Amino acid sequence: MGVKLIVVCGLALVMTIPALFVGSLIDERTARDADVVREISGHVGGQQTFLGPTLAIPYSPPPQSEADARKHSTYLISPTRASAVLKTTTEERRRSLFRVPVFQADLRMDAAFDLSGLPAGVPQGAQLDWSRAEILVGVSDARGALADATVTADGTTSTLVPSETTPDLFIGDGSQSRTKLTLFGAKVEGIAKPNAKFNVTSALRFSGAQRVAVLAYGKTTHLAVQGDWPSPGFDGGFLPLTRTVTKHGFSAEWSVPFIARGVRAEGLPDTMAGIEATSLGVSFIEVADPYQSVNRSLKYILLFFGLAFLTHFIFEVTTGKRVHFAQYILVGVAQIIFYLLLLSFAERIGFDYGFLIAGAATVSLLASNAGWIFSSRLQGVRALAIFALLYSLIYLLLRLEDNALLVGAIASFLAVSAAMYFTRKIDWYGSLPAAGISEKPGATMPQSDTA
């Protein structure tokens, strides 16, 4: 009996090998889901990042040579105060079984400029070309534009067009993490001039997918966001000061002072590289990700096999009926098929209902199998109760998250304790006892013939 228990434990470890194929299937479906996300995102604009109104003034550097005389650069100035309001409406786009949250964003960005004493960082001898000054607005993917973007300065409204002075702006640190912003501009000749003070308002309407973010484009930036997505994730360089999340939507507000921004208020385009770290973002998260949930449940497969095989072994000991190793393998195969059922149902009806259907089917099959093996309806009922408890425990572990380790450790301890109790009278050096002998108080386990 001792040798058989060791072999059964080894068989539980061996049965985890076919589970690797289930894991590869989950990886394949996850990769397919990511492909669909990229495909749909490419049509609606993808993850969108916006840069609010920024003043760009072309200048000519002091000529050191004939070649330098033909060079032109741009000097960027951030507004003194910035305030933006972002409203989003979301929907799910489907491709076969895969879903992608896409959004439409209406964005209003206000900016107050104070050019008193500016610009102070222009190279000595450089000539500012105030006649070509522009208000720039940046967006990470212009393909998501749903309407013409406008800028209103000093009561005059202009349509944004591709910038003449600074067509692109790269932000972020490192070549792999850099983000390219496409810049659009509107002339503010006569408004932007030395020591001037003026206000600017920009209105944009864009589509995108998965995430939307606004950079802290002013010395002091305030952002208010509202949306109808029930499970937002707030990310970026700063978390919102206030947030409200309900099943009908969310709202959040950020406030970033200049000292926390960590980016200079004026300078050449290179000085804006660090502004990526100030993004104020909202991600539209799918809480019920079936692939992530199934993958997490797969990590408990050894616990599945161990407790299932241990249950059949205890039934074998207490009833005196031998169970062939092939029957243990069939029990393991049934549990592997459980994961295939769970994955296929979770894709269609969600993880919770998928687990309920796949778990109920597997528990019923294992309970019926126990009744057939031991030729006892009572053992089938016992198996039904034990396996129902086991699958309920696994589901509970998946939902507890923070306390999953604690509950799993306690449950494993209790399972081993029960196994020790029910096998306390076994003569591990002997053969399998006759049916019912081990259940009699004070009974002595018979020795094998060879003994």
N, C-alpha and C positions, 0 to 999 in steps of 0.2 A: 504493500500500500504506500509505503514511503517513496519507493521508486516511481510509482505511478503518479503521485502528487508532483514530484520533481519534473517528470515528463510533461504533465499537464501544464505546469508553469512555463516550461520551455516552449510548449506549443502555443501558449498565449503570446510569447515574444515573437515566434515565427509568424503568427498570423498578422502581426503589424506590417509585414513586408507588402502584402497586397494593398494595405492601406496607403502605401506610398503612391500607388497608381491613382487612388482616389484624390490624393493631394495634388498630383500632376494635372488631373482633370479640373480641379478647382482653379489651379494656376492658369490653365488654358482659358477657362471661362472668364477669369478676371482680366486676362490680357485682351480677350475679345471685347469685354466691356470697356476697357480703356481705349481700344481702337474706335469704338462707336462714339465715345465721349469726344475724342479728338476730331473725328469726322464731323459730328454735328456742331461742335464748337467752332470748327473752321468756317462753317456757313453763317453762324450768327455773331461771330466776333470773338469768341473765346473769353478768357479771363481779361477783364478790362481794368486798366489803371488810368486815372485822369490827373493831369496837372492843371491847376487853376490859372487865372490870368496872371501873366508875368510880363513885365516890360522889357523889350529888347531894343537896344539902341546900337546901330552899326557905328563903327569908328575905324579910322585909318591910323595905324601905328606910326610913330615918328619915323620918317624915312631914313634908313641907314644906307640904303643902296637903291638902285633903280628897281630891283626886284621887290624889295620891301615896300616901295611906293605903290605897288599895284596890289598889295595885300589888304584885305579888309577883315575885321573881326567884329564880334558882337558882344556887347556888354549887357548882362541880364540883371534886372532889379526886381526883387520880390516885393509884394505889397506890404505895407505896415500892418494892416489888419485884413484877415481873410475870413469869410463866413460862407459856408456851402450847405445846401439842402439837397438831399438825394432821396428820391422815392422810386421804389422798385415794385414791379409786378412780375410774378413768376408763373411758369407753366412747365410741364414735363413733356419733352419730346421723346418719342419711342422709335426704336429700330429693332424689330423682332421682339425679343424678350428684354431688351436693355432700355434703360430710361436715363435721360439726361436732363437736369434742371436748367432751364434757360430763363433769362430775365430781360425785361425792358426797363431802362433806367431813365428817369427825367431828372436832370441835374441843373441846379442853379448855383452859380459861383459868383460871389461878390468880392470885390477887392478895393481897398482904399490905399492910394499911393500918396506918399509925401516925399517929394524930391528935394527938400530943403537940405542944402549942403552936400547933395549927391550930384554926380557920382564921385566918390573919393578914391576909388581903386583903379581908375583909368591910368595907364602909363603916361608919364609926363611927356608932354608934347603931342599926344594923340588928339585927333580932331573928331569930336562926336558929330554924327550926322542926324540931328534931331528931325529933319524932314522925312527921314525913312524909319522913324521909330514905329514899332509895332507892339500890339498886345498879343501875346502868344498864349495859346491853349493847347495842351498836349493830350494825346490819347494813344493807348498801346496798340489798338487795332481799329483802324478807321473803317474797315469793312462792316462794322456793326452800326454805322450811322443810319438812323431812321428818318432824320430830318436835317436840314441845314442848320449848322450851329451859328449862333449870332453873338455879337458883342455890342453892348451899349455903353458908350463913354460920353459924358457931358451931354446927355440927351440925344446923342446920335447913335443909331443902330446900324451896324455893318454885319455883313455875312462873312464868316470866316473862310479864308482860302488858304491853300498851302503857303507856308511862310517863305518870303523871299530872302530873309536874313539868316534864319536858322531852320533848315528843313527837318533835321532830325536831332534828337537829344538822347544820348545813352546814359542810363543811370544804373547804379548798382556797382558792387565791388567784384572784381574777378571777371574773366572773359566768359565763363559759363553761366554766371548768374546775372549778367547785364541784361537790362530791358531797354528796348528801343521804343522811344515815344515819337510818334509822328506829330509835328507841330504845325498848327494852323494860326494864321495871324490876321490882324485887321489894323490898318493905318490909323494912327492917332496924331497926325501932323497938326500942329497948332494947339493941341491939348497937352501933350507931353513936352515940357520945356523946363529949363532950370528953375528950381525953387517952386515948381507948380505942385498943387494939390488937387487931386481929382479922384472920382469913384468910377469903377468899372463893374459891369454885370455881364456874365456870359451864361447862355442857356444852351443846353445840349440834350439830345435824346438819342440814346444808343441801346443796342441789344448786346447780349453777351451770354456767357455760360459759366456756371460754377462759382465765380468770384468777381466782386467789384470792389475797387479801392480808389480812394482819393488821397493824393499826396498832400502833406502839410505845406502848401505853397506860399503861405504868408509868414511873416515874423511870428504873429500870433494867429492860430488857425482854429476855427470852431466848425464842427461838422455835425449835422443832424441827419440821421438816416431812418427811413420808415420802409417797411416792406410787408408782404403777405406770406412769406415763407415761414413755416412753423418751427423749423429747426436750424436757425442760423448759427454760424460759427464766427466769432469776432477774432480777427488776427491782425497781423502787421506789427509795426513798431510800437504802437500804443493800444491799450485796451480802453474801451469806452468808460467814461465817468459814470454814466447811468445807462441802464438797459432794461427793457421790458420785453419778455417773450411769452406769448400765449399760443394757443392752437390756431389762432386766426392771423397771427403775424408777429411783428417785432418792431421795436423802436430803440434807438441808441444815440448817444451824443458823446462827442469827443471835444477836448479842448487841449491844444498843444501850445504852450508858451515858447517864446523864442529861445530861452535858455535850454529847453529840452529838445528843441529841433535839431541842434547840432550842425546846422548848415548855414553858411554865410548868407547874408541878405542880398549881397550883390557880388558880381564878379563875372569872370569868363564862364562859358558853358561847362568847363571841367569842374568848377566849384559846385555844380549841382549833382555830381556823381553820388554823393552820400544821401541824397534826398529819398532814395528808395527805402531807406530804413525808417522813414517817417510815414509810410503808407498806413492809412486807416481803412482796414478792409473788412468785408463781410463775405463769408463763404456760404454757399447754399448746399448744405450737407444732407446726404441721404442717410438718415438715422438707421433705417432698416436695410443695411447693405447685406444681401443674402450671402455673398461670397465670403465676406469677412466673418460673418456669424458661423457659417458652415466650417470655415477653416479653423475657427476657435474651437468648435465642438470636436473637430478631428484630433485636437491635441489631447483629448481625454480618452482616446481609443484604447490605450493600454488598460485604463481603469475599467472600461467596458468589458474587454476580454477577460481581465483578471477576475472581476466579480462574477461574470457569467459562468466561467469555467469552475470557479470555486463553488458556486451554487450547485452546479451539476455534480461536482465531486462529493459535496456533503450529502446530496440526495442519494448518490451511489453508496456512500458509506452507511447511511441510516436505513436504507431500504434493503441493502444486501444484494442489489441487482447490478451486474456489471454493465458499464457503459463503454462501448468501443471508442477508440481514438477517432475513428471516422465520424462518429456522432458529435464529438467535440469540434471537429473541423467544420461540420455543417452548421453548428451553432455560431462559430466565428464567421463563416461566410454570410450567414443571415445578418449579422451585425455590420459587415462591410456593405451589404446591399442597403442597409438602413441609411447609410450616408449618401448612396446614389439616389434613393428615394427623397431624402431630405433636400439634396441639391436641386433635383428636378422640380419638386413642389415649391421650394423657396423662391425659385426664379419666377414663378407664376403667381403665387398667392401670398408670398412673404414668409419670413423665417418662422414666425410663431405658429401659424396654421400649418406650415409644412412640417414642423417638428411634431405637432400634434398628430397629423395623419400618419407620417412615417413611423413615429414612435408607437402609436396605437397598433399599427399593422405588425410591427416587429415584435412587440410585447405579446400580442395574441398568438403569433406564430411560435415564439419560444415557449410560451405556456402550453400550447397544444402539443408541441414536440416533447416537452417534459412528460405530459400525460401519456403520450404514446410510448416513450422509452421505458418508463417505469410501470406502465400498465396500471396507472392509478389516477383516478380523477382528483384525489386529494393532493397528490404531488403537482398536478397541473394547476390547481388553485393556488397552492403555495408559490409555484413558479410565477404565476400571474401577479401575485402580490409583490414578490421580490423584484421582478423585472420592472413592474410599474414604478416601484419606489426608486430603482436604479435610474431609470430614464427621467423621472421627475427630478432626481438629484442633479443629473447632468444639466438639465434645462435650468435649474436653479443656479448652478455654478456659472452658467453663461450669462445670466441676468444680474448676478450680484456684483461682478467685476471686482470692486475694491475688496470685498470680503470672500472672494472665491477661494483663495488659498486657504484661509482659515476653515471654511466650511468643508472644503475638499479633504483637508488633513484630518478633521474630526470624523468625517464620514468614513474615510479609509481606516482610521483607528477602530471605529466601531465594527466595521466589516471584518477586520482581522480578529478582533475580540470575539465576535460571534463564531468565526471559524474555529478558533481555539476551543471555545466552549463545546460546540457540537462534535468536535473530533477528540475530546479529552480522553475518551475510553478506547481509542483505537490502538491496537497493537501494530505499530508501524512496521514491525519485522514479520508480521503474519500476513496471511492471505485475506481476501475479502470475507467478512463474516456472513453468516446466513441471515436471511431477512428477519428483522425485528429483534435480533439478539442484542444489538448495541443499545437498544432503547430500554431494556429491562434494568432496573436499578440493581447495581452490584454484580451484574453479569460479567463473566470473564471471557475475553475474546479468544476463540479457539485458535490453536496454532495450525500452521500449514502441514501437509503430509510430509514434506521433506524435513520439516523441523522435528 
